[in-house]
Amino acid sequence: MRRRAKTIIFTLLSLGLLLSLFAAASSWLFFDSFKRLEANSMLTEVSRAKESIRIQLDHIDNIASDYSCWDDAYLYVQNKNPQFAASNLDDHTFSKLRLNLIAYFSVDGKMVFGKLIDYRSKKTLQMSSTLKQSLAPHAPLFTQNQTDTALKGFLSTPEGLLMVVSRPVLTSQGRGPSNGTIITGRFLDAAEIKDIATRTQRSLAILPLDSTEIPKNTDDQYLNNFYPDIQLETTNKTITGYQYVNDIFGKQAFVLRVEAARTLFQQGEKTIAYYLVLFAATILISAGGVYRIFERLTSSLQKQKEAQEHYHTLVDKAAEGIVLVTQNGHFILEANPAFAFLTGTTVQELLGCSLLDFFADSKEDLCEEFSRVMYETRELKLRHRSGQTLFVEV
């Protein structure tokens, strides 16, 4: 009996040791892989969330572009069209355009019209001295007065964080010289973030720089080495990414927070726990199961990597221009070199632009044509940067 007991005890200890070794090996092999996959997934989510906010800034820029290249506005800043504000800048306009700020300035920096409003309640707001200083003559928002380019970004004010765009006031043909400046803005407040989060199906938040929710550092050396400007924080159920975002002057303005459930990591935990129990029942089956999981995980990661590389290779080397745009607004999210060549631009220059701007027809006609493109091939006139137009099949 003693010999049998010793044998059983030795066997149990051996099983326990093997189980411990298996658990340690699983933790090292699998948990680290799941953790890095999870971290990379969150880093992608943070980048996409930032791009979602940037798209809203581009939408404000489109509005500013419409209201800056307008003969009536051109005369208005010269005090030659006093009815312009009453007809075009009433509270209904703010609500329709979802803008909190519209301000026109003459060429010498004098404010011809300026209004800050809660476009949801249509309640006029008082401008703080900080905001007025940002709108004062010779402020950085006026540096582009003599050009046809836009200055856009984020502006921190006591009233809240503003997405602002500044453009020179030109004629309806987009000609100068500039007669002044238009500045438009929308608060990036909780309601706006909620709207963006709902549309993109992400859990987003904007945090002030002094928020106690921002982690001071991360103990993950992998992330510290490759992603120094993004911090990740994990709990048992969630993973959260934090990224600092600069304002229009190049200074840190706020922290973008994106939160997601640790679905991938939790699935990994369940998978490992299942095979640990299976291993406790039989070493051979468990060892075989571990080998199969490791092979499957390695193969899956390799196939995913190859599929991504294959996809990007096909798109980048395709002779046809390929563009990925948002469903509403047709803002360009991705484009390949072939399309950049057709337009005379670079891929980076295309990102965030409206696809409608690269075709010669009116926006109304293009929107109708694009709806038909969903069902049939259409021939449209593509505009090259040089001014040349090309007939292309879309």
N, C-alpha and C positions, 0 to 999 in steps of 0.2 A: 504493500500500500504506500509505504513511504517513497519507494522508487517511482511508483506511478504518479504520486503527488508531485514529486520533484520534476517528473517529466512534464506533467500538466503545467506546473508553475513555470518551468523553463520555456515550454511552448507558448504560454500566455505572455511571458516577458519578451520572447522573441517576436511574437505577433505585435505586442505593444511597441517594441523598438522599431520594427519594420513599419508599423502604422505611423509612428512619430517621424521616421525618416521620410515616409511617403508624404505626410502632411507638410513637412518642411520643404521637400522638393517641389511639391505642388504650389506651395506659397511662393517660392522663389521663381518657378518657371511660369506659372499661370497668372498669379495675382499681379506680378509686375507687368506682364504683357497686357492684361486687362486694364490696369491702371494707366498705362501709356496710351492705349487705344482710347480710353475714356478721356484722358487729358487732351489728346489731339482732336477728338470730336468736339470738346468744349471750346478749344481755341478756334476751331472753325465756326462754331456758333457765335462766339464773341465778334469775330470778323464780319459775319453776315449781319449781326445785329447792328454793328456800326454802319454797315453799308445801307441798312434799312433806314437809319436816321439820315444818312447822306442823301438818300433818294428824296426825302422830304425837303431837304435843303435845296436840292435841284429843282423841285417843284416850285418853291418860293422864287428861285432864280428865273424860272420860266415866266412867272407872273411879273416879276420886275422887268424882264425883257420886253414883255408886251406893253407895260405901262411907261417904259422909258423911250421906246422908239415909237413916238406918236406925235403927230404935228400939233394936236391940241395941247398936249403936255409941254411941247417945245415952246409954244406961245405963252402958256400959263406961267412958266418960270420967269418969263420976261414981263409978267404983269400985263399981258396983252389979251388975256382970255379969262376974265374974272369969274365966269360962270362954270368953268371947268370943274372946280372942287364941288360945287353944289350938285352938279349933274353926275359926277363920276366917283366921288370920294365920300359918299354918305355911309351911314352905319350898315346899310344893307350890303354895300360893296365889301366891307370888312368881313361880314358874316359869310357872304358867298365865296370869297377868296380864302377864308379861314386865315386871315391876317390880323395880328395885334398891332402892328405898326406900319404906317405909311407916312413918309416924309419927303417933300420936295424941297430942293435948295437951289438958289440961283448960283450963277457961276462964281460969285464972290463969297459963297458960303452962307448967305442969308437964308433962313428957313422961310420959304414961301407958304408951305403947308406942313403941318406936323400933328399927328394924332395917334395916341396910344389908347387902345380900347380892348375890353374883354369881348372878343367877337361872339362868344357864346351867349352872354347876357346883354350884349350891346351897351355895356356900361363904360363910359369914358374914364380913363385912368390918368392920374397925374404923373408926369415924368419926373423922376428923381434927378438930383443934380448930377449924379454919376452918369445917367443916361444922356443928359443934356451935354455933358462934356464930351461924350463919345460922338455926339452929333454936332459938335462945335466946328467952326471953320478950321482947316488945316489938321483935323483929326485924321488918323490913318484910314478911316472909312472914305475919305475924299481923295485919296492918292491917285485914283484912276480917272479923274474927271476929264482928262483930255484923251482918253482911249475908248475903245468900244468893248473892253473886257469887263468882266464882273469880279467883284471882291466879295467873297462869301465865307461864312464860318459862324462861330458861336461867340456871343457877347454876354458876359456876366454883368448883371445889373441888380440893384436892390429889389426891382420888381420881379426878377426871375431870370432864368437862362434863356436868351433869345437866339434863335436861328436868324441871322441877318444876311441880306444881300444888298450890295451897293452897285449901282450902274449909272453911267452918264446918260443924260437926257439928250436924245438925238431926234432927227426927223423920222417920219414913218418909213423912209427908205434906209434908215440906219446911218444917215450921213451927219457929219459934224459941220462946224465945230460944236463941241458940247456946250449946251446952254445951261447946264447945272447937273444936279445929281438927284436920283431917287433912291431911297433906302426903304426896304420892306423887311418885315420881321414877323416871326411867330414864336410864341413862348414854347420852349421844350419842357412843359410842365407835366404833372402827373397824368392829366387827362390825355395829353398828346402821346405820352409814352404808352398809356393804356391802349390807345387806338392803334399805335404801331405794333404793340405786342399782340393785339387781337388779330391784326391782318397777317402778321408773320408767324403767329402761333408760337411765340416765345415768351418766357418770363423775363421781362426787362425792368430795369430801374435805373434812375439817375441819382447818384450820391454826391453830396458836396465833398470837397477835398478833405475837410476835417471830420468826416463821418467816422464814428467808432466801428462801423461795420466793415471797413476796409482792413483786410489783414495786413500786418506790418511786413511780413516776409513769408516765404515758403521754404520748407525743409527739403523740397524735391530738387536735387542738384541738376537733374535732367532739364527741368523747366527753367531753372535759373540760368543755365548755360545757353539755351536756345530761344527762350521767350522772356527776356529781362523786363519787358514793359507790360507783361500780363501776369497776374497772380491768380492762382487757383486755391480754392478752399473746399474741403470735403467734410461731409458728415456721413453717418451711416446710410442716409437716404438720399442726399443731394450732393451735387457738385456745382460750385459757383465760380464763375470767371469774372475778374475785375480788370479793367483797362483804363488808364488815364487818357483823357482826350483834351487836346489843346484848344484854346480860343482863337479868335481871328488875329490876335497879336502874337501868337506862338507860345503863350503861357498856358499852364495847366488850368483847365476850367472846371472839369467835373470828372467823375469816375462812372464808367458804364458797367453795370452789373448784369450778368446773365446767369440764370439759375436753371438747372435741369435735374431730373431724377437720375440716380445712378443705376439705370436699368442694365447697362452693359456689365457693370461691375457686380451688381446683385445677381445677374444671371450667371456670371462666372462663379460666384460664391455657391450658388445652388448646385451648379454642375459639379464643382469640386466636392461639396459635401455628399452628394449622391454617390460619387465614386469612392469616397472614403468609407462610407457604410458598406458598399459593395466589397471593398478591399478587406474590411474587417471580417466578412463572411468567408472569403476565399482569396488567398494571396495571388494565386495564378490569374484568376479572373480579373482581380483588381489591377494587377500589373499590366495585363493585356489591355484593360480599359484605359489605363493611364497612357499607355503608348499610343492607342488609337486617338485619344483626345489630343495629345500633343501633335500627332501627325495631322489631325484634322484642323487644329488651330493654325499650325504652320502652313498647311496647304491653303486654308481659307485666306490667311493674310497674304500669301504669295499671289493667289488668284486675284484678290482684290487689288493688290498693287499692280499686277499685270494688266488687269482690266482698265484701271485708271490710266496707266501709261498708254495702253492701246487706244483708249478713247481720245486722249489729248493728242496722240500722234496723228490719228485719223483726222481730227478737227484742224490741227495746226497745218497739216500738209495737204489738206483738201484744196482742190483748185477752185471750188465754189466758195463764195463768201458765206460764212455761217455766223449768225448772231443770236444770242439768248437775251430776250427782253422781258420786262415786266408785263403782266397781262393788262394792267390799267396804266396808261401813260407811255408805254413803249420805251421805257428807259433801258439803256443797254447795260446788261450785267456781264456778258462775256462776248468776245468777238475773236475771230481768227485772223491771221495775217492776210489771207486772201481778201476779206472784206475791207480791212484797213487799206490795202493796195487800191481797191476800187474807189475808195473815198479820198485817197491821197493823205491819209493820216496814219498815226501809229495806233496800236491796240490800246495803249494806255490812255491816249487822248480820247478814244471812243467811249471808255467806261464812264457811266453816269450821264452820257448825253442822250438826248431823245432821238430815236431812230427816225422820227418824222423830219428832223432837220436835215437829213441827208438825201431827201427826195425832193424833186422840183415842184410837185403838185401842192395844192393847199392842204392844210391839216384836216379839214372836213373830208375832202376827197380821199386823202390817204387813209383816214380811219375807216372809211367805207371799203376801200380797196383791201385793207388788212383784214377786215372781217370776211371778205370773200376769199382771201388767201387760205383761210382755214379749210376751204372746200375745193379750191381750184387754183391753178397756176395763173398768176397775173403778170402782165408786162408793165413795168413802171420806169420812170426816168430817175436814175440815180445821179446825184450831184457830186462831182469831184471837187476837191478843195480849189483847184485851179479855175473853177467856173464851168468846166466842160460837163455836159450831161451825157450819161450813158443809158441806153435801154437795156434793162435787165429783167430776167424772169424771177419772180419771187414766189 
